[in-house]
Amino acid sequence: MSALFAQLQRLFDEGHGVELAGLHDDTHLAPAQIHAAAVLIAVTERPAPGVLLIHRPPNMRQHAGQVAFPGGKLEPGEDTVAAALREAHEELALSPTDVRVIGVSDRFVTGTGYDVAPVLAVVPPDLPLAPNPVEVAAWFEAPLAHLFDPANQRRRMRGLRGGRRETIEIEWDGHLIWGVTAAIIANLSRRIAWAGRADA
């Protein structure tokens, strides 16, 4: 067991062992029919860990051009972890054998009708990832410490589906992370006390 895995596992278990109020969620905007989905939050095994993120292609029907975690809908008979691993393999050629799962964090129900389960995991650094151009325009690795720092999680009003609502935005190296992805990061950062660490 690596030091990073052991540390994240301990922080994950501690953080999920308490009740937290005010976690981000869009259940109140969701339609009646909800589809189960999963995303993989892959943390790279480095002295200063990173997180793998993708840009969706600009021609997708939903979330075009947005930053996201690898992920998608569950297939029949599939559980959350299996779906997250399958999607990461399909989208980035990330082999499930390279992924060490820590756990499933707080679900996020989206306004478009998806019940998204974030699967936190550790992966080796510098894997030979190969984006599937149908689903991924590009990928990048953002520092975990930057993403988890509440000072970088800014609240912004955006026009969405004919109205205006508050969203979370995180900027890093020219990448704008917002919407569901940023909300999941903000929720997880409240569960895992990473801020203030020496390698942050």
Phi, psi and omega in degrees: 000129181284160179296320180296314180300313181298320180293313179295322179298317179296313180295322179298312182295318179296314184292329181270002178269005180234158175278136177235129176265155173078022175292147181291140181192146181244029181305323183293345179257355188282149175287177183293324182267124183243137179249135179286137180217165180214148175231154179254121173261094186267113180263128184276141183282084179227162172305321171245093189298152175241176178231133180280128178226157182232158168256128175286149178299152183289347184259010179287151181292321179237144175061032181302128176075356184281158173279139183211169165272152170303135180166178180173193184290149173287142173271160181306132179079004184261142175266177186300311183296316180299320180294316180297318179293319179297313182297319179295326177289317181293324187271327185234001186059032176278113184290133177303334180289344178269358187254127175249107186283134176265313180171175180256126183267195185297131179288151179233116177270124185269161177291347178264003172096031177240134175262097191266123178257116179276126180255114180273136183208166176245138179228156176295154178283159170058039175289151179281073183287146181227099183297138172279113187297340178292326185244344186225122177277325181193165175226159177207168180238120180253145181298131178302318182299322179292315182296321185275354180282116181304333180295338180265358181259085186273145177268131181223148173269131179230151172278118182224126176048050173085000179224188177236138178209161182279135176229167174264140175231137175231125178253140173206123174049043179085357178263133177252116180255124182210182177068219185300317182299313179294324179294319178296318177300314181298318178298313183293326180294337175282335179277325185248114185278079182268333184299138177091358179289155184297325182270004177283000000 
